[in-house]
Amino acid sequence: MKQTFWLPGLLVVSMLVVTCQVAQRTSQSAGQNTQHVSHQVDTVPAFTVNPSPAQLTPEQSLRSFRVPKGYHMELVASDPMIREPVAIAWDGNAKMYVAEMDTYMQDVDGTNEHAPISRVMLLEDTDNDGKMDKSSVFIDKLLLPRMLLCVDHELLVNETDTYDIWSYKDTNGDGVADAKRSVYQIGKKAPGNLEHQRSGLDWNLDNWIYVTVDPVRFRYKNGVLQADTLASGSNGQWGLTHDNYGRLFFSRAGGEIPASGFQINPVYGALEFPDQYSEEFTAVWPIMTTPDIQGGLNRLRLPDSTLNHFTASNGQSIFRGDKLPADLVGDYLIGEPVARIIRRAKVINTNGKLTLENAYKQQEFIASTDMNFRPVNTYTGPDGCLYIVDMNRGIIQESQWTPEGSYLRPQIKRLGLDKNVQHGRIYRLVHDGMKPGPMPHMLDEPASKLVTYLNHPNGWWRDNAQKQLVILGDKSVVPTLKQIVTGKTNALGRLHALWTLEGLDAIDKDLLFQVMKDEDPQLRRAAVWIGERYVKQGDSQMIDKLRELKSDPSYDVRTQLVLSLHQSKSPAAHALAAELIEQNAGNEMLASTQKSLLKNDAVKTYGSRLGRLEPTDRNRVLAGANTFKTLCATCHGPDGKGMAVGGSSMVAPPLFASKRVVGDKDVLIKILLNGLSGPVDEKTYPDVMPSMSANDDEWIASVLSYIRYEFGYTGNFPPYVRPAGTQPTGSGPPPEMVKRRSYKPFVQPEDVKRIREQTTGRTRAWTLADLDKVGE
């Protein structure tokens, strides 16, 4: 998330520019749903021109929602039982754990934000009425907890500013954790503000646990997390989910990207399509004016002064429950807390390539006129309904983007939004005539009973039954699982049984060969995916069986063939992959998948390129690369060429071969220390480069060393540069040209310290004009 500075005289204009066209848009767009959706959107409550910033009661908030006809919101929990909720997790018995960021932006300056006084709450619904009636402080005195995962009777927790993950357990049944142990520990401080750190801990269908931001995934083995590196990095920012078939869906609020990373698994590399959703998809449709936007007036839609574009997309989920209408199953849901909406998108598979479309025409699935409605996470619940975590607060922007001189700060103060803190709501979306399903008791049941849940119509049950079976490690159910896989139950149940066998290390080739002939394409795809372990070993029998699938009618299967075959060093596997690419030369998905795999290979060999450097320089570039890929790439693109996913314009200037990148390193240091605003190379971007001065000198030196090393020298620079005003003469290197000095990309911490001291007291972002004047 970023900020844009505007003239003070313009601040009030956006709130006044409201005309009769507001009502006209509301009436025209109501009911203009796409062909994919059978429900109309209610037109009550009406569009609100001057929303009140006052803190509403839960009952008032419930009346503020516009949802499709037949749907309605119910309150599950609210303050004072919970406060500042950001994430939830259910254990196998449907006890709900709630991560609270109790110190998040308690005033406009974020005072004491990193005080270790946040909590994880344990909530229970003892009378099964859908509302939590029992609570306890499960863990106290935490530093902004951000990731939760239930494993058997334990809860895994990660806090802000650390990579470490701990397991907590209540051994005496009083609702308070009394046992703590480390499951992943590297003892290193995580850099960046809390908006740029990881989220997730999503146990996917493939039995790997994924997170955002960091280039790592985990396997839960013997009570600890075993890490596996993702060569091309991870993806996303706040929020991570998966669909029925193990596809991961990320989002990047910092780059204003509502969905990314859903084409291929990140272990194979990165693949995005510019048209994986349209420019129209990036527009959002609030039902109230939106005064508290940090992007400035260019983020307002005139004449109704509503947010016009995703700026804070987060907390996504794929709905996989069984107690809401069937046409919602498989849809992508993502919150936009600045717009006070939740988007519903149809996920469309065209020859293996996924695209997203808004399910409604210029409207949203869920929208609110409550100014404090801040949806930060969504989930499919164990009862088959949709759950929504609402921080329900005034400020939803880190203090790095609310300083003196920002656009957002006076809006917050004018509306008194900084006073709305220490609240929070959890809602569930239900449907008329559809009773929420019963809650599970998986932690009390044997493996033989858990196996029966793999066929459950609610994806939550299937996921958690698979997870619990893998954690228990009881191989007495292996024969039953194999019978399910080859039996006549529904395909999703057989798919989970197959992956449960994988998690129990009970896969055999003969079973995979049988599944490769299954009539369901997702089972065939999974058999190829799991069979990758044999492909890596160069198993000729497995490669021969994969050859039989090269003309599979499903492009999902063909794509997985390309992905899995690429993991082998076998000439036969590479030859088969080449045949597939040639045979499908007109298929965009397969061709792009192959390119992504090759890029991923290049990333894996990047170490040999760095090997020529001095150890200090090499370590600095590596540290900068990690920061860039997890933070800067959100706006500047992983290749430094800018980010324009979904048909939108560039969100930040490209860095690749930029004259500033290859120029005076002092200029770059100044930009990182104080930020950059205004046009860049005669082009205006939607937001400014924020100050990174909160980071230490080594951090800034490493980021700039990586940028100058990776994007400055491209290998194509001429060895000479002509002085201004001279003309070429003769052939070869002309005498009037001077030899370019050897390009030295590395920035030292001492350089940063020197510039920091020179610019002490500066609070405004630089403009290029400012920097030019300083250099004169």
C-alpha positions in Angstrom: 0.0 0.0 0.0 1.2 3.5 -0.8 0.3 7.1 -0.7 0.0 10.1 -3.0 0.4 13.7 -2.1 -2.1 16.4 -3.2 -2.7 20.1 -2.7 -4.6 20.8 0.5 -7.2 22.8 -1.3 -8.4 19.7 -3.1 -9.1 17.6 0.0 -12.8 18.5 0.4 -13.7 18.5 -3.3 -14.0 14.8 -3.6 -16.6 14.7 -0.8 -18.8 17.3 -2.5 -18.8 16.0 -6.0 -22.0 13.9 -5.8 -24.9 14.3 -8.2 -28.0 12.5 -9.2 -25.9 10.2 -11.3 -25.2 8.2 -8.1 -28.8 7.1 -7.9 -28.9 6.6 -11.6 -25.9 4.2 -11.5 -27.4 2.3 -8.5 -30.7 1.7 -10.3 -29.2 0.9 -13.7 -26.6 -1.6 -12.4 -28.9 -3.4 -9.9 -29.8 -6.8 -11.4 -27.3 -6.6 -14.3 -25.6 -9.9 -13.3 -23.6 -12.0 -15.7 -25.0 -15.2 -17.1 -23.0 -17.2 -14.5 -25.1 -16.0 -11.5 -28.7 -16.8 -10.8 -29.3 -14.3 -8.0 -30.0 -10.6 -8.2 -28.4 -8.1 -5.9 -30.6 -6.3 -3.4 -30.8 -2.6 -3.8 -31.3 -2.0 -0.1 -29.5 -0.3 1.7 -29.4 2.5 -0.9 -26.2 4.2 -1.9 -24.9 6.4 0.9 -23.6 9.8 0.0 -22.3 10.9 3.4 -21.6 7.8 5.4 -21.2 8.3 9.2 -17.9 7.4 10.7 -19.6 6.5 14.0 -19.0 3.1 15.4 -22.1 1.0 14.8 -23.5 -1.7 17.0 -23.4 -5.2 15.6 -27.1 -5.0 14.9 -26.7 -1.8 13.1 -23.8 -3.2 11.1 -25.9 -6.2 10.0 -28.5 -3.8 8.5 -25.7 -2.0 6.5 -25.0 -4.9 4.2 -26.2 -5.3 0.7 -26.1 -9.0 -0.3 -27.7 -11.0 -3.1 -31.3 -11.9 -2.6 -31.8 -15.0 -0.5 -28.5 -14.4 1.4 -28.1 -12.7 4.7 -25.4 -12.0 7.3 -25.3 -13.4 10.8 -23.1 -12.3 13.7 -20.8 -15.0 15.0 -18.7 -13.0 17.4 -18.0 -9.4 18.2 -16.3 -7.1 20.7 -15.8 -7.3 23.6 -15.3 -11.1 23.1 -12.8 -10.3 20.4 -11.0 -7.2 19.3 -8.9 -6.3 16.2 -9.3 -9.8 14.6 -7.3 -10.6 11.5 -7.3 -14.3 11.0 -9.2 -17.4 12.2 -8.6 -21.2 12.2 -10.8 -24.1 13.4 -9.4 -27.2 14.9 -10.9 -30.6 14.1 -13.6 -30.1 16.7 -14.7 -26.7 15.3 -13.2 -24.7 18.1 -12.3 -21.3 16.6 -8.9 -19.6 17.2 -8.8 -15.9 16.5 -5.6 -14.0 15.9 -5.8 -10.4 17.1 -3.5 -7.5 16.2 -4.4 -5.5 19.3 -1.8 -2.8 18.8 -2.4 -2.2 15.1 -2.8 1.5 14.3 -4.3 2.6 17.6 -3.7 6.2 16.5 -2.7 7.8 13.2 1.0 7.5 14.0 0.9 3.8 15.0 2.1 4.5 18.5 3.4 1.4 20.4 2.3 -0.8 17.5 5.0 -3.4 18.2 4.3 -3.8 21.9 3.9 -7.5 22.6 0.4 -7.4 24.0 -1.7 -9.0 21.3 -3.6 -12.3 21.7 -5.0 -15.4 20.2 -8.6 -16.0 21.4 -10.3 -19.4 21.7 -14.0 -19.2 20.9 -16.7 -21.9 21.2 -20.3 -22.3 20.3 -21.6 -24.5 23.1 -25.3 -24.5 22.1 -24.8 -24.9 18.3 -26.8 -21.7 17.4 -24.1 -20.4 15.2 -23.0 -17.7 17.7 -19.9 -18.0 19.9 -20.9 -18.0 23.6 -17.7 -19.1 25.3 -14.2 -17.5 25.1 -10.8 -17.6 26.6 -7.4 -16.0 26.0 -5.6 -19.0 24.5 -2.3 -17.1 24.1 -1.5 -13.7 25.5 1.4 -11.2 25.1 2.1 -11.8 21.4 3.6 -9.4 18.9 0.8 -9.0 16.3 0.1 -12.7 15.5 -0.5 -13.2 11.8 -0.6 -16.9 10.8 -2.5 -19.7 12.4 -2.8 -23.5 11.6 -4.4 -26.2 13.6 -2.6 -29.5 13.6 -4.3 -32.2 15.7 -4.6 -30.8 19.3 -2.0 -28.0 18.7 -2.1 -24.5 17.2 0.8 -23.2 15.1 1.4 -19.5 15.3 3.6 -17.0 13.6 4.1 -13.4 14.9 5.0 -10.3 13.1 8.7 -9.4 12.8 9.9 -13.1 13.0 10.1 -16.1 10.8 9.8 -18.4 13.7 6.7 -20.6 14.2 5.7 -22.1 17.5 3.2 -24.7 18.5 0.8 -24.1 21.5 -1.3 -26.7 23.3 -3.8 -26.7 26.1 -3.0 -29.8 28.1 -5.6 -29.4 31.0 -8.7 -28.3 29.1 -9.0 -24.8 30.6 -8.9 -23.0 27.2 -5.5 -21.6 27.8 -2.3 -22.8 26.2 0.1 -24.1 28.7 2.6 -25.9 26.5 4.8 -24.3 23.9 7.4 -25.7 21.5 9.3 -24.6 18.4 8.3 -26.2 15.1 10.3 -23.8 12.8 13.0 -21.5 14.1 15.8 -19.6 12.3 16.1 -16.8 14.9 16.2 -14.0 12.4 14.1 -10.8 12.4 11.7 -10.5 9.5 12.2 -7.1 7.7 9.6 -4.6 6.6 6.5 -3.2 8.1 3.7 -5.6 9.1 1.9 -5.1 5.7 4.8 -6.6 3.9 5.3 -9.8 5.9 3.9 -13.2 5.4 0.5 -14.7 5.8 -1.1 -18.1 5.0 0.0 -21.4 6.6 -2.4 -23.0 4.1 -2.3 -26.8 4.1 -2.9 -27.5 0.5 -4.2 -30.6 -1.2 -0.7 -31.6 -2.0 0.2 -31.8 1.7 2.5 -28.8 1.5 1.9 -25.8 3.7 2.2 -22.5 1.8 2.8 -18.9 2.9 2.9 -15.6 1.1 5.9 -13.3 0.6 8.7 -15.7 1.6 10.2 -18.1 -0.9 9.5 -21.2 1.1 6.9 -23.9 1.7 6.7 -26.5 4.5 5.9 -30.1 5.2 4.7 -31.1 8.6 6.7 -34.1 9.6 7.3 -35.6 13.1 5.9 -32.6 14.8 8.0 -30.0 13.0 7.9 -28.0 9.8 10.5 -29.0 7.2 11.2 -26.2 4.7 11.5 -26.4 0.9 12.8 -23.5 -1.1 10.8 -22.0 -3.9 13.5 -20.9 -6.4 11.5 -18.1 -8.0 10.0 -16.9 -4.8 6.6 -17.0 -3.4 3.8 -14.6 -4.2 1.2 -12.4 -2.7 0.7 -10.3 0.4 -2.2 -10.7 2.9 -4.2 -13.8 2.1 -3.8 -17.2 0.5 -6.3 -19.9 -0.5 -6.6 -23.0 -2.6 -9.4 -24.6 -4.7 -10.6 -28.2 -4.9 -7.7 -29.2 -7.0 -4.8 -27.7 -5.2 -4.5 -24.4 -7.2 -3.2 -21.6 -5.0 -4.6 -18.1 -5.2 -2.5 -15.1 -4.1 -3.1 -11.4 -4.2 -0.9 -8.3 -4.0 -2.4 -5.3 -2.3 0.8 -3.3 -2.7 0.6 -3.7 -6.5 -3.2 -3.3 -6.5 -3.5 -6.8 -7.9 -6.6 -8.6 -6.7 -5.4 -12.1 -7.8 -2.1 -13.6 -8.9 -0.1 -16.8 -8.9 -3.0 -19.1 -9.7 -1.8 -20.5 -13.0 0.9 -22.9 -11.8 2.2 -24.0 -8.4 5.1 -21.6 -7.3 7.5 -24.6 -6.9 7.6 -24.6 -10.8 8.2 -20.8 -11.1 6.0 -17.8 -11.7 3.4 -17.5 -14.5 1.0 -14.5 -15.0 -1.0 -13.5 -18.0 -1.8 -9.9 -18.8 -5.4 -10.9 -19.6 -6.0 -13.3 -16.7 -8.6 -10.7 -15.7 -9.6 -7.6 -17.6 -9.2 -3.9 -16.8 -12.9 -3.9 -16.0 -12.3 -6.5 -13.3 -10.0 -4.2 -11.3 -12.8 -1.6 -10.9 -14.6 -1.8 -7.5 -18.2 -0.8 -6.8 -18.8 0.5 -3.2 -22.2 1.6 -2.1 -20.9 4.6 -0.2 -18.6 7.5 -0.9 -15.0 6.6 0.0 -13.3 9.6 1.7 -10.4 7.6 3.4 -8.3 6.5 0.4 -4.6 6.9 0.6 -4.1 7.1 -3.2 -5.5 10.6 -3.5 -8.2 12.0 -5.7 -7.2 10.0 -8.7 -8.5 7.0 -6.8 -12.0 8.4 -6.7 -14.7 7.8 -9.3 -16.6 10.9 -10.3 -19.3 11.9 -9.9 -20.1 9.6 -6.9 -16.7 9.8 -5.1 -16.3 6.1 -4.7 -13.1 4.1 -4.8 -12.5 3.2 -8.5 -9.9 0.4 -8.3 -8.7 -2.3 -6.0 -6.1 -0.9 -3.6 -6.2 -3.2 -0.7 -7.3 -6.6 -2.0 -6.8 -9.3 0.7 -8.1 -12.3 2.6 -9.3 -14.3 -0.4 -10.9 -17.7 -0.4 -12.4 -20.1 -2.9 -15.8 -21.0 -1.6 -16.0 -24.8 -1.2 -18.9 -25.3 1.3 -22.2 -27.1 0.8 -24.7 -24.8 2.7 -24.9 -21.9 0.3 -26.2 -22.1 -3.3 -24.3 -24.5 -5.6 -23.4 -21.8 -8.1 -21.2 -20.2 -5.5 -19.0 -23.2 -5.1 -15.6 -22.7 -6.7 -16.0 -18.9 -6.9 -13.1 -16.6 -5.9 -14.0 -14.2 -3.0 -11.7 -11.4 -2.0 -12.1 -8.5 0.4 -11.4 -4.8 -0.3 -11.5 -3.1 3.1 -11.1 0.4 1.7 -14.2 -0.1 -0.5 -16.0 -2.0 2.3 -16.8 -4.8 -0.2 -16.2 -8.4 -1.0 -15.8 -9.3 -4.7 -17.2 -12.5 -6.1 -15.4 -13.8 -9.3 -16.1 -16.7 -11.5 -13.0 -18.8 -12.2 -13.1 -19.8 -15.9 -10.8 -22.5 -17.3 -10.1 -22.2 -21.0 -7.8 -24.9 -22.4 -5.9 -24.9 -19.1 -5.6 -21.2 -18.7 -7.6 -19.6 -15.8 -9.3 -16.2 -16.0 -11.5 -14.3 -13.6 -14.7 -12.4 -14.2 -16.8 -10.4 -11.8 -20.0 -12.3 -11.1 -22.0 -9.1 -11.2 -22.2 -6.1 -13.6 -20.8 -3.1 -11.8 -21.8 -4.4 -8.4 -20.2 -6.5 -5.6 -21.2 -9.7 -3.9 -21.2 -8.1 -0.5 -21.1 -4.3 0.2 -21.6 -2.2 3.3 -22.4 1.3 4.2 -20.7 0.9 7.6 -17.5 3.0 7.4 -15.8 0.7 9.8 -16.5 -2.6 7.9 -13.0 -3.8 7.1 -13.1 -7.4 5.7 -9.6 -8.8 6.0 -10.2 -12.5 5.7 -12.8 -14.9 4.3 -13.2 -18.7 4.9 -15.3 -21.6 4.1 -16.5 -22.8 7.5 -17.0 -26.3 8.9 -20.7 -25.7 8.8 -20.6 -25.1 5.0 -21.2 -21.4 5.2 -18.9 -18.4 4.4 -17.2 -16.7 7.3 -15.9 -13.1 7.2 -13.3 -11.5 9.5 -14.0 -7.8 10.0 -11.5 -5.7 11.9 -14.3 -3.1 12.1 -12.1 -0.1 12.7 -11.5 3.4 11.4 -7.9 3.2 10.1 -6.9 0.4 7.7 -3.5 1.7 6.6 -0.1 1.4 8.1 1.5 4.6 9.6 4.2 4.6 6.9 1.5 6.0 4.6 -0.3 8.3 7.0 2.4 10.8 7.9 2.1 14.6 8.0 1.6 15.8 4.5 -0.1 12.7 3.2 -3.6 12.8 1.6 -5.0 10.2 4.0 -4.0 11.8 7.4 -6.3 14.8 7.3 -9.2 12.6 6.1 -8.7 10.3 9.1 -8.6 13.2 11.5 -11.5 15.0 9.9 -13.7 12.0 10.2 -12.4 10.9 13.6 -11.6 7.4 12.2 -8.5 7.2 14.5 -10.9 6.9 17.5 -12.5 3.7 16.2 -10.3 1.0 17.7 -10.5 -2.2 19.8 -13.6 -3.5 18.0 -14.1 -6.5 15.7 -16.7 -8.8 14.1 -16.9 -12.2 12.7 -19.8 -12.8 10.4 -21.1 -15.8 8.5 -23.1 -15.6 5.3 -26.1 -17.9 5.2 -29.0 -18.5 2.8 -32.7 -18.7 3.2 -34.0 -22.3 3.5 -30.4 -23.7 3.8 -29.6 -24.8 7.4 -25.9 -24.6 8.3 -24.4 -28.0 8.6 -23.3 -29.8 11.8 -20.0 -29.2 13.4 -17.3 -31.9 13.4 -15.6 -33.9 16.2 -12.6 -35.1 14.2 -10.1 -34.9 17.1 -12.1 -37.5 19.0 -12.4 -40.0 16.1 -10.2 -42.8 14.8 -8.6 -42.9 11.4 -11.3 -45.4 10.2 -14.0 -42.8 10.8 -12.0 -39.9 9.4 -11.7 -41.7 6.1 -15.4 -41.4 5.6 -15.2 -37.6 5.6 -13.0 -37.5 2.5 -16.2 -37.8 0.5 -17.9 -35.0 2.4 -19.7 -32.3 0.2 -18.0 -29.5 2.3 -14.4 -28.9 1.3 -13.5 -27.9 4.8 -14.3 -31.4 6.0 -12.4 -33.1 3.2 -9.3 -30.9 3.8 -9.3 -31.4 7.6 -10.0 -35.1 7.4 -7.0 -35.5 5.0 -4.8 -33.3 7.2 -5.7 -35.2 10.4 -5.1 -38.6 8.7 -1.7 -37.5 7.6 -0.8 -36.2 11.0 -1.9 -39.3 12.7 0.1 -41.5 10.3 -2.1 -44.5 10.9 -1.4 -46.8 7.9 -4.1 -49.3 8.9 -6.5 -47.3 6.6 -4.3 -47.6 3.5 -6.3 -50.5 2.0 -9.5 -48.6 2.6 -8.0 -45.5 1.0 -6.9 -47.5 -2.1 -10.4 -48.9 -2.4 -11.9 -45.4 -2.3 -9.4 -44.2 -5.0 -10.4 -46.9 -7.4 -14.1 -47.1 -6.4 -17.2 -45.3 -7.6 -17.5 -42.5 -5.0 -17.5 -38.9 -6.2 -14.3 -37.6 -7.8 -13.4 -35.2 -5.0 -13.5 -37.9 -2.4 -11.3 -40.1 -4.5 -8.9 -37.2 -5.1 -8.5 -36.6 -1.4 -8.0 -40.3 -0.7 -5.3 -40.3 -3.3 -3.5 -37.3 -1.7 -4.0 -38.8 1.7 -2.1 -41.9 0.5 0.6 -39.5 -0.7 0.8 -37.9 2.7 1.1 -41.3 4.4 3.9 -42.3 2.0 1.7 -45.1 0.8 1.7 -44.4 -2.9 2.6 -47.1 -5.4 3.1 -46.9 -9.1 0.5 -49.4 -10.0 -2.2 -47.3 -8.3 -1.0 -44.2 -10.1 -1.1 -46.1 -13.4 -4.7 -47.1 -12.7 -5.7 -43.5 -11.8 -4.1 -42.2 -15.0 -6.9 -44.0 -16.8 -9.6 -42.5 -14.7 -12.5 -40.7 -16.4 -12.0 -37.6 -14.2 -9.3 -35.3 -15.5 -8.4 -33.9 -12.1 -7.6 -37.4 -10.9 -5.5 -38.0 -13.9 -3.7 -34.7 -13.3 -3.1 -35.6 -9.6 -1.7 -39.0 -10.7 0.8 -37.2 -12.9 1.6 -34.7 -10.2 2.2 -37.4 -7.5 4.1 -39.5 -10.1 6.6 -36.7 -10.4 8.6 -38.4 -7.6 9.3 -41.3 -10.0 10.0 -38.9 -13.0 12.7 -37.2 -11.0 14.4 -40.6 -10.6 14.3 -41.1 -14.3 11.9 -44.1 -13.9 11.4 -45.3 -17.5 8.2 -47.2 -16.7 6.6 -44.0 -15.3 7.8 -41.9 -18.3 6.3 -44.5 -20.7 2.9 -44.3 -18.9 3.0 -40.5 -19.1 3.6 -40.8 -22.8 0.1 -42.4 -23.0 -1.4 -39.1 -21.7 0.3 -36.8 -24.2 -3.0 -36.4 -26.1 -5.2 -36.2 -23.0 -8.4 -34.3 -23.7 -7.8 -32.1 -20.7 -5.3 -29.3 -21.0 -4.9 -29.4 -17.2 -3.4 -32.9 -17.5 -1.2 -31.8 -20.4 0.0 -28.8 -18.4 0.9 -31.0 -15.5 2.7 -33.4 -17.8 5.0 -30.5 -18.9 5.5 -29.4 -15.4 6.4 -32.8 -14.0 8.5 -34.0 -17.0 10.6 -31.0 -16.6 11.7 -32.1 -13.2 13.6 -35.1 -14.6 17.1 -35.2 -16.0 16.1 -38.1 -18.2 16.5 -37.5 -22.0 13.3 -39.5 -22.5 11.4 -37.2 -20.2 12.8 -34.1 -21.9 12.0 -35.5 -25.4 8.4 -36.2 -24.3 8.0 -32.7 -22.9 9.3 -31.3 -26.2 6.8 -33.4 -28.1 4.0 -32.0 -25.9 5.1 -28.4 -26.5 5.4 -29.0 -30.3 2.1 -30.8 -30.4 0.3 -28.0 -28.5 2.2 -25.1 -30.2 -1.1 -23.1 -30.4 -1.9 -23.5 -26.8 -1.0 -20.4 -24.7 -1.0 -22.2 -21.4 1.5 -24.9 -22.4 3.8 -22.6 -24.2 3.9 -20.1 -21.3 4.3 -22.9 -18.8 7.5 -24.1 -20.6 8.9 -20.5 -20.6 8.2 -20.2 -16.8 10.0 -23.5 -16.2 13.0 -22.3 -18.1 13.0 -19.0 -16.2 12.9 -21.0 -12.9 15.9 -23.0 -14.1 17.8 -19.7 -14.7 16.9 -18.6 -11.2 18.3 -21.9 -9.8 21.6 -21.3 -11.5 21.9 -17.6 -10.4 24.3 -18.7 -7.7 27.0 -19.4 -10.2 26.8 -15.9 -11.6 27.1 -14.5 -8.1 30.0 -16.8 -7.4 32.4 -14.4 -9.2 31.8 -11.7 -6.6 33.6 -11.0 -3.4 31.8 -12.8 -0.5 30.6 -9.5 1.1 29.2 -8.2 -2.2 27.6 -11.6 -3.0 25.9 -11.8 0.4 24.6 -8.2 0.1 23.1 -8.9 -3.4 21.5 -12.1 -2.2 20.0 -10.3 0.8 18.8 -7.5 -1.5 17.3 -10.0 -3.9 15.2 -11.6 -1.2 13.9 -8.2 -0.1 13.2 -7.1 -3.7 11.3 -10.2 -4.6 9.1 -10.1 -1.5 8.6 -6.4 -1.4 9.7 -4.3 -4.3 8.6 -6.7 -7.0 5.0 -6.1 -6.0 5.1 -2.8 -7.9 8.3 -2.9 -10.0 7.8 -6.4 -11.2 10.1 -9.4 -10.5 12.1 -8.6 -13.6 12.3 -4.9 -12.9 10.3 -4.1 -15.9 7.2 -2.9 -14.0 4.0 -4.7 -13.0 0.9 -4.5 -15.2 -1.1 -7.6 -14.5 -4.8 -7.7 -15.6 -4.4 -5.1 -18.3 -3.8 -2.2 -16.0 -1.2 0.5 -16.5 2.2 0.3 -14.8 1.9 0.9 -11.0 5.5 2.0 -10.7 8.4 3.0 -13.0 10.5 0.2 -14.5 14.0 -0.2 -13.1 15.5 -2.4 -15.8 18.4 -0.4 -17.4 17.0 2.9 -15.9 19.4 5.8 -16.2 18.9 6.4 -12.5 19.7 2.8 -11.6 23.0 3.0 -13.6 23.7 6.6 -12.6 24.8 8.2 -9.4 24.1 5.8 -6.5 23.7 8.7 -4.1 20.5 9.6 -6.0 19.1 6.1 -5.4 20.0 6.3 -1.8 18.1 9.6 -1.4 15.1 8.1 -3.1 15.0 5.1 -0.8 15.5 7.2 2.3 12.9 9.8 1.6 10.7 8.5 -1.2 10.0 9.9 -4.7 6.8 11.7 -6.0 5.7 13.3 -9.1 6.2 12.3 -12.8 9.1 10.0 -13.7 10.4 10.3 -17.2 7.4 12.4 -18.2 5.0 9.7 -17.0 2.7 9.9 -14.0 2.1 6.9 -11.8 -0.8 6.3 -9.5 1.2 6.4 -6.3 4.5 7.6 -4.9 7.6 5.6 -3.8 7.4 5.6 0.0 10.3 6.3 2.3 12.2 3.3 3.5 14.2 5.2 6.1 12.9 3.0 8.9 15.2 0.3 7.6 18.9 0.3 8.6 21.8 1.2 6.4 22.7 -2.4 5.6 19.1 -3.1 4.4 19.1 -0.2 2.1 22.6 -0.9 0.8 21.6 -4.5 0.0 18.4 -3.6 -1.8 20.2 -1.0 -4.0 23.2 -3.3 -4.6 20.8 -5.9 -5.9 18.8 -3.4 -8.1 22.0 -2.0 -9.6 23.6 -5.4 -10.1 20.5 -7.1 -11.5 18.8 -4.3 -13.5 21.7 -1.8 -14.1 24.2 -3.8 -16.1 22.4 -5.7 -18.9 25.4 -7.0 -20.7 24.7 -4.6 -23.6 26.3 -1.4 -22.5 28.8 0.0 -25.0 32.3 0.1 -23.7 32.5 3.8 -24.5 30.3 6.8 -23.9 30.4 10.0 -26.1 30.9 13.3 -24.3 28.0 15.8 -24.8 28.3 17.9 -28.0 30.9 15.7 -29.8 30.4 14.0 -33.1 31.7 10.6 -34.2 34.7 10.4 -36.5 36.3 7.6 -38.4 35.7 3.9 -37.6 36.2 2.0 -34.4 36.2 3.6 -31.0 36.5 7.3 -31.8 39.3 9.3 -30.0 36.8 11.9 -28.8 35.0 9.3 -26.8 36.1 8.5 -23.3 36.1 4.9 -22.0 33.3 4.2 -19.7 34.5 3.6 -16.2 34.0 0.1 -15.0 30.4 -0.2 -13.7 30.5 -0.8 -9.9 26.9 -1.6 -8.8 27.5 -2.2 -5.1 26.3 0.2 -2.5 28.0 0.2 0.9 26.3 0.9 4.3 28.8 3.7 4.7 27.3 5.4 1.6 23.9 5.2 3.1 25.0 6.5 6.4 26.7 9.5 4.6 23.5 10.4 2.7 21.3 9.8 5.7 23.4 12.4 7.7 23.3 14.9 4.8 19.5 14.7 4.5 18.7 14.7 8.2 15.5 16.6 8.9 14.0 16.1 5.4 10.4 14.7 5.7 9.1 15.3 2.1 9.5 12.9 -0.7 12.0 13.9 -3.5 10.9 14.9 -7.0 13.2 14.5 -9.9 13.4 18.2 -10.2 14.6 18.4 -6.5 17.3 15.8 -7.2 18.5 17.6 -10.3 18.9 20.8 -8.4 20.9 19.1 -5.7 23.2 17.7 -8.3 23.8 21.0 -10.0 
